[in-house]
Structures are given as C-alpha cells and as structure tokens.
Amino acid sequence: MSVFVKVAALSELEEDTPKRVEIDGTPVSLVRTEGEVFAINDICSHANVSLSEGEVEDCAIECWLHGSSFDLRTGKPSGLPATRPVPVYPVKIEGDDVLVSVTQES
C-alpha cells in the first residue's frame, strides 16, 4: 500500500522551478508545471547528479550536466546520453499540502 508523506506546501512551489526534497532517504525533485505537480527521483540515471538543478520545459526536466531530459510523467529519457528512466512517484494535493509516496504497491 502507498504511504503518502507531506513534503511541501503547494504555495512554496514556483512554476517550472524544481524543488529538492528527501523522503525516507530518497532524493525527490518536485516540479509544478502545466497545472500539475510531479515528483521524480532527483538523481540523473546517467551521471548521478541532481536533476532539481536543471531546467523545466514541456513537462520534462533537463539534467544540467549533459543535457538529457526526463519526462516528468513517466521518467523516460528523451535524449542522450541518458538511456535509463528515473523513477516517478504518485502525488496528491490536499488543500495546500503536497503529498508524495515513494513506497511500492504490494
């Protein structure tokens, strides 16, 4: 069963500006864009650097080091050098609270 944890206030998230949070030791990048909030693992699958330091455009986050972009909905890379997706996590909004689950469904 998914366990959702409050990680931020919706009012703290700026449009198209990633915010790094940590949930039970898992680094997560929160992104508010196109009217939604997404949670994606904050570590690039290619270079082991923080994705939250990258740019957000067209519902994707770009790794600042080598330029690979990851779809915020699926985690799939859309450009080399990255070839492996990064995990994405379910998000719930309750009032002004942003809740994310990094636990696996059983």
Contacts in CASP RR format, 6 or more apart in sequence:
PFRMAT RR
TARGET T0000
AUTHOR 0000-0000-0000
METHOD contacts of the structure
MODEL  1
MSVFVKVAALSELEEDTPKRVEIDGTPVSLVRTEGEVFAINDICSHANVS
LSEGEVEDCAIECWLHGSSFDLRTGKPSGLPATRPVPVYPVKIEGDDVLV
SVTQES
1 103 0 8 1.000
1 105 0 8 1.000
1 106 0 8 1.000
2 90 0 8 1.000
2 101 0 8 1.000
2 103 0 8 1.000
2 105 0 8 1.000
3 101 0 8 1.000
3 103 0 8 1.000
4 90 0 8 1.000
4 92 0 8 1.000
4 99 0 8 1.000
4 100 0 8 1.000
4 101 0 8 1.000
5 23 0 8 1.000
5 24 0 8 1.000
5 99 0 8 1.000
5 100 0 8 1.000
5 101 0 8 1.000
5 102 0 8 1.000
6 97 0 8 1.000
6 98 0 8 1.000
6 99 0 8 1.000
7 21 0 8 1.000
7 23 0 8 1.000
7 28 0 8 1.000
7 30 0 8 1.000
7 39 0 8 1.000
7 98 0 8 1.000
7 99 0 8 1.000
7 100 0 8 1.000
8 19 0 8 1.000
8 21 0 8 1.000
8 30 0 8 1.000
8 98 0 8 1.000
9 96 0 8 1.000
9 97 0 8 1.000
9 98 0 8 1.000
10 32 0 8 1.000
10 37 0 8 1.000
10 93 0 8 1.000
10 95 0 8 1.000
10 96 0 8 1.000
10 97 0 8 1.000
10 98 0 8 1.000
11 96 0 8 1.000
12 19 0 8 1.000
13 19 0 8 1.000
13 30 0 8 1.000
13 31 0 8 1.000
13 32 0 8 1.000
13 37 0 8 1.000
13 98 0 8 1.000
14 32 0 8 1.000
15 32 0 8 1.000
15 33 0 8 1.000
16 31 0 8 1.000
16 32 0 8 1.000
16 33 0 8 1.000
16 56 0 8 1.000
16 57 0 8 1.000
17 31 0 8 1.000
17 32 0 8 1.000
17 56 0 8 1.000
18 29 0 8 1.000
18 30 0 8 1.000
18 31 0 8 1.000
18 51 0 8 1.000
18 52 0 8 1.000
18 53 0 8 1.000
18 54 0 8 1.000
18 56 0 8 1.000
18 61 0 8 1.000
19 29 0 8 1.000
19 30 0 8 1.000
19 31 0 8 1.000
19 52 0 8 1.000
20 27 0 8 1.000
20 28 0 8 1.000
20 29 0 8 1.000
20 30 0 8 1.000
20 42 0 8 1.000
20 50 0 8 1.000
20 52 0 8 1.000
21 27 0 8 1.000
21 28 0 8 1.000
21 29 0 8 1.000
21 30 0 8 1.000
21 100 0 8 1.000
22 28 0 8 1.000
23 100 0 8 1.000
23 102 0 8 1.000
24 102 0 8 1.000
26 41 0 8 1.000
26 102 0 8 1.000
27 41 0 8 1.000
27 42 0 8 1.000
27 43 0 8 1.000
27 50 0 8 1.000
28 39 0 8 1.000
28 40 0 8 1.000
28 41 0 8 1.000
28 42 0 8 1.000
28 89 0 8 1.000
28 100 0 8 1.000
28 102 0 8 1.000
29 39 0 8 1.000
29 40 0 8 1.000
29 41 0 8 1.000
29 42 0 8 1.000
29 50 0 8 1.000
29 51 0 8 1.000
29 52 0 8 1.000
29 61 0 8 1.000
30 37 0 8 1.000
30 38 0 8 1.000
30 39 0 8 1.000
30 91 0 8 1.000
30 98 0 8 1.000
30 100 0 8 1.000
31 37 0 8 1.000
31 38 0 8 1.000
31 39 0 8 1.000
31 40 0 8 1.000
31 56 0 8 1.000
31 61 0 8 1.000
31 72 0 8 1.000
32 38 0 8 1.000
33 56 0 8 1.000
33 59 0 8 1.000
33 72 0 8 1.000
34 59 0 8 1.000
36 91 0 8 1.000
37 91 0 8 1.000
37 93 0 8 1.000
37 98 0 8 1.000
38 59 0 8 1.000
38 72 0 8 1.000
38 73 0 8 1.000
38 88 0 8 1.000
38 91 0 8 1.000
39 88 0 8 1.000
39 89 0 8 1.000
39 90 0 8 1.000
39 91 0 8 1.000
39 100 0 8 1.000
40 51 0 8 1.000
40 61 0 8 1.000
40 70 0 8 1.000
40 72 0 8 1.000
40 75 0 8 1.000
40 86 0 8 1.000
40 87 0 8 1.000
40 88 0 8 1.000
40 89 0 8 1.000
41 51 0 8 1.000
41 86 0 8 1.000
41 87 0 8 1.000
41 88 0 8 1.000
41 89 0 8 1.000
42 50 0 8 1.000
42 51 0 8 1.000
42 52 0 8 1.000
43 49 0 8 1.000
43 50 0 8 1.000
43 51 0 8 1.000
43 86 0 8 1.000
44 50 0 8 1.000
44 51 0 8 1.000
44 63 0 8 1.000
44 65 0 8 1.000
44 66 0 8 1.000
44 68 0 8 1.000
44 70 0 8 1.000
44 82 0 8 1.000
44 86 0 8 1.000
45 70 0 8 1.000
45 77 0 8 1.000
45 82 0 8 1.000
45 83 0 8 1.000
45 84 0 8 1.000
45 85 0 8 1.000
45 86 0 8 1.000
46 63 0 8 1.000
46 66 0 8 1.000
46 68 0 8 1.000
46 77 0 8 1.000
46 81 0 8 1.000
46 82 0 8 1.000
46 83 0 8 1.000
46 84 0 8 1.000
47 63 0 8 1.000
47 65 0 8 1.000
47 66 0 8 1.000
47 81 0 8 1.000
49 63 0 8 1.000
49 64 0 8 1.000
49 65 0 8 1.000
51 61 0 8 1.000
51 63 0 8 1.000
51 70 0 8 1.000
51 86 0 8 1.000
52 61 0 8 1.000
53 64 0 8 1.000
54 61 0 8 1.000
54 62 0 8 1.000
54 63 0 8 1.000
54 64 0 8 1.000
55 61 0 8 1.000
55 62 0 8 1.000
55 64 0 8 1.000
56 62 0 8 1.000
56 72 0 8 1.000
57 69 0 8 1.000
59 71 0 8 1.000
59 72 0 8 1.000
59 73 0 8 1.000
60 69 0 8 1.000
60 70 0 8 1.000
60 71 0 8 1.000
60 72 0 8 1.000
60 78 0 8 1.000
61 69 0 8 1.000
61 70 0 8 1.000
61 72 0 8 1.000
62 68 0 8 1.000
62 69 0 8 1.000
62 70 0 8 1.000
63 69 0 8 1.000
63 70 0 8 1.000
63 82 0 8 1.000
66 81 0 8 1.000
66 82 0 8 1.000
67 79 0 8 1.000
68 77 0 8 1.000
68 78 0 8 1.000
68 79 0 8 1.000
68 80 0 8 1.000
68 81 0 8 1.000
68 82 0 8 1.000
69 77 0 8 1.000
69 78 0 8 1.000
69 79 0 8 1.000
70 76 0 8 1.000
70 77 0 8 1.000
70 78 0 8 1.000
70 82 0 8 1.000
70 85 0 8 1.000
70 86 0 8 1.000
71 77 0 8 1.000
71 78 0 8 1.000
72 88 0 8 1.000
73 88 0 8 1.000
74 85 0 8 1.000
74 88 0 8 1.000
75 85 0 8 1.000
75 86 0 8 1.000
75 87 0 8 1.000
75 88 0 8 1.000
76 85 0 8 1.000
77 83 0 8 1.000
77 84 0 8 1.000
77 85 0 8 1.000
89 100 0 8 1.000
89 101 0 8 1.000
89 102 0 8 1.000
90 100 0 8 1.000
90 101 0 8 1.000
91 98 0 8 1.000
91 99 0 8 1.000
91 100 0 8 1.000
92 98 0 8 1.000
92 99 0 8 1.000
92 100 0 8 1.000
93 99 0 8 1.000
END
